[in-house]
Amino acid sequence: MTTTVQVDEKTLKTLATLKRELKARSYQEVIERLINEKRRVPDSLFGYAKGSRHYTHDRETEHVL
């Protein structure tokens, strides 16, 4: 299914520039890449704990009050 999306001239020029820079085949591809990039979890969120193992609960160190 194809749909028409209305954008102003400035947005069209920006899309055209990105299409050229990304060597994308279509505006659809440009938009999909932008959406995927936006949805991706930034690497900065994995700074300190990057590569660490998952947390496991150790019963021996559990404190009983």
N, CA, C and O of each residue as an XYZ file, in Angstrom:
260
protein
N       0.834     -1.169      0.000
C       0.000      0.000      0.000
C       0.889      1.247      0.000
O       1.822      1.340      0.797
N       0.616      2.171     -0.857
C       1.372      3.408     -0.954
C       0.520      4.563     -0.442
O      -0.682      4.624     -0.698
N       1.158      5.476      0.284
C       0.478      6.638      0.838
C       1.299      7.874      0.532
O       2.528      7.815      0.494
N       0.640      8.969      0.321
C       1.309     10.246      0.095
C       1.388     11.003      1.413
O       0.399     11.113      2.138
N       2.569     11.524      1.714
C       2.774     12.323      2.919
C       3.161     13.716      2.478
O       4.077     13.891      1.675
N       2.467     14.702      2.999
C       2.723     16.084      2.612
C       3.776     16.701      3.533
O       3.644     16.655      4.756
N       4.824     17.280      2.935
C       5.879     17.960      3.693
C       6.159     19.307      3.042
O       5.855     19.507      1.867
N       6.736     20.225      3.800
C       7.069     21.526      3.222
C       8.379     21.431      2.440
O       9.059     20.406      2.478
N       8.726     22.509      1.732
C       9.927     22.524      0.874
C      11.210     22.262      1.657
O      12.092     21.542      1.188
N      11.314     22.845      2.845
C      12.518     22.679      3.659
C      12.720     21.201      4.014
O      13.836     20.689      3.925
N      11.648     20.522      4.413
C      11.732     19.110      4.759
C      12.082     18.268      3.541
O      12.875     17.332      3.636
N      11.497     18.597      2.409
C      11.802     17.873      1.170
C      13.275     18.011      0.805
O      13.908     17.032      0.410
N      13.824     19.211      0.933
C      15.237     19.427      0.633
C      16.121     18.651      1.608
O      17.145     18.092      1.216
N      15.716     18.619      2.884
C      16.477     17.866      3.884
C      16.443     16.377      3.578
O      17.468     15.701      3.670
N      15.279     15.864      3.216
C      15.167     14.453      2.835
C      16.022     14.139      1.615
O      16.672     13.095      1.561
N      16.022     15.038      0.639
C      16.827     14.830     -0.570
C      18.320     14.806     -0.229
O      19.072     13.988     -0.760
N      18.739     15.702      0.654
C      20.139     15.742      1.077
C      20.516     14.450      1.797
O      21.562     13.863      1.520
N      19.666     14.010      2.719
C      19.931     12.765      3.442
C      19.942     11.569      2.495
O      20.755     10.658      2.649
N      19.054     11.575      1.535
C      19.006     10.480      0.562
C      20.337     10.365     -0.178
O      20.853      9.265     -0.382
N      20.882     11.506     -0.575
C      22.178     11.529     -1.262
C      23.297     11.072     -0.324
O      24.113     10.223     -0.683
N      23.324     11.648      0.881
C      24.385     11.326      1.843
C      24.377      9.852      2.242
O      25.433      9.234      2.379
N      23.194      9.300      2.426
C      23.067      7.907      2.848
C      23.118      6.918      1.689
O      23.135      5.702      1.882
N      23.142      7.479      0.471
C      23.089      6.647     -0.736
C      21.859      5.725     -0.699
O      21.916      4.554     -1.075
N      20.749      6.307     -0.228
C      19.494      5.563     -0.124
C      18.837      5.501     -1.498
O      19.035      6.383     -2.334
N      18.066      4.465     -1.718
C      17.384      4.287     -2.996
C      16.072      5.064     -3.075
O      15.570      5.339     -4.164
N      15.518      5.417     -1.905
C      14.225      6.098     -1.897
C      14.064      6.928     -0.628
O      14.823      6.788      0.331
N      13.056      7.797     -0.652
C      12.729      8.557      0.563
C      12.228      7.600      1.640
O      12.455      7.822      2.830
N      11.555      6.548      1.223
C      11.079      5.524      2.160
C      12.249      4.969      2.961
O      12.163      4.824      4.180
N      13.334      4.662      2.275
C      14.516      4.120      2.949
C      15.102      5.134      3.930
O      15.511      4.766      5.031
N      15.144      6.390      3.540
C      15.655      7.448      4.423
C      14.807      7.512      5.687
O      15.340      7.535      6.797
N      13.504      7.542      5.520
C      12.593      7.645      6.663
C      12.721      6.424      7.567
O      12.737      6.556      8.791
N      12.813      5.235      6.971
C      12.970      4.014      7.772
C      14.263      4.047      8.578
O      14.277      3.661      9.746
N      15.342      4.505      7.963
C      16.620      4.592      8.686
C      16.528      5.575      9.849
O      17.032      5.300     10.938
N      15.888      6.715      9.622
C      15.730      7.695     10.688
C      14.905      7.132     11.846
O      15.231      7.340     13.014
N      13.843      6.426     11.507
C      13.000      5.814     12.541
C      13.790      4.765     13.321
O      13.746      4.741     14.551
N      14.505      3.908     12.615
C      15.296      2.868     13.284
C      16.380      3.471     14.170
O      16.628      2.980     15.271
N      17.016      4.518     13.700
C      18.047      5.187     14.486
C      17.451      5.791     15.749
O      18.058      5.717     16.818
N      16.298      6.372     15.638
C      15.635      6.991     16.788
C      15.216      5.943     17.808
O      15.300      6.191     19.011
N      14.772      4.791     17.359
C      14.300      3.732     18.251
C      15.434      2.959     18.901
O      15.232      2.317     19.932
N      16.613      3.011     18.321
C      17.754      2.262     18.852
C      18.144      2.792     20.228
O      18.100      3.999     20.469
N      18.518      1.906     21.109
C      18.964      2.306     22.437
C      20.371      2.874     22.292
O      21.258      2.204     21.762
N      20.581      4.102     22.758
C      21.912      4.717     22.613
C      22.997      3.926     23.331
O      22.781      3.403     24.424
N      24.171      3.844     22.700
C      25.302      3.153     23.308
C      25.686      3.783     24.638
O      26.223      3.099     25.510
N      25.424      5.068     24.810
C      25.792      5.762     26.035
C      25.085      5.172     27.253
O      25.568      5.324     28.375
N      23.959      4.507     27.054
C      23.257      3.892     28.170
C      23.944      2.631     28.657
O      23.583      2.099     29.707
N      24.933      2.142     27.910
C      25.617      0.923     28.278
C      27.068      1.184     28.680
O      27.889      0.267     28.669
N      27.383      2.404     29.029
C      28.757      2.789     29.343
C      29.408      1.964     30.429
O      30.313      1.184     30.134
N      28.986      2.103     31.670
C      29.657      1.474     32.794
C      29.453     -0.038     32.817
O      30.397     -0.791     33.055
N      28.224     -0.479     32.571
C      27.899     -1.896     32.714
C      28.067     -2.694     31.421
O      27.690     -3.864     31.361
N      28.624     -2.075     30.403
C      28.773     -2.760     29.122
C      29.587     -4.039     29.303
O      30.684     -4.016     29.861
N      29.043     -5.140     28.832
C      29.750     -6.406     28.909
C      29.628     -7.118     30.239
O      30.174     -8.210     30.398
N      28.926     -6.530     31.206
C      28.795     -7.181     32.512
C      27.786     -8.322     32.439
O      26.933     -8.364     31.553
N      27.900     -9.230     33.377
C      26.986    -10.361     33.421
C      25.653     -9.939     34.032
O      25.562     -8.931     34.733
N      24.628    -10.731     33.751
C      23.318    -10.466     34.325
C      23.364    -10.655     35.843
O      24.133    -11.472     36.350
N      22.553     -9.911     36.544
C      22.460    -10.017     37.995
C      21.820    -11.348     38.380
O      20.816    -11.755     37.795
N      22.406    -12.017     39.365
C      21.789    -13.224     39.910
C      21.699    -13.063     41.421
O      22.626    -12.558     42.053
N      20.609    -13.483     41.982
C      20.365    -13.367     43.413
C      21.101    -14.483     44.136
O      20.952    -15.655     43.788
N      21.883    -14.132     45.126
C      22.639    -15.115     45.890
C      21.975    -15.293     47.251
O      21.998    -14.374     48.070
N      21.391    -16.445     47.501
C      20.661    -16.714     48.742
C      21.578    -16.608     49.978
O      21.121    -16.209     51.049
N      22.839    -16.955     49.838
C      23.756    -16.949     50.979
C      23.982    -15.550     51.523
O      24.224    -15.393     52.720
N      23.910    -14.551     50.694
C      24.165    -13.192     51.172
C      22.879    -12.459     51.528
O      22.905    -11.261     51.812
N      21.757    -13.167     51.516
C      20.472    -12.544     51.850
C      20.429    -12.280     53.356
O      20.779    -13.153     54.149
N      20.011    -11.105     53.741
C      19.930    -10.729     55.144
C      18.549    -11.033     55.696
O      17.538    -10.717     55.069
N      18.508    -11.634     56.847
C      17.244    -11.927     57.510
C      17.137    -11.014     58.714
O      18.060    -10.943     59.525
N      16.022    -10.317     58.837
C      15.826     -9.396     59.970
C      15.032    -10.034     61.058
O      14.773     -9.404     62.084
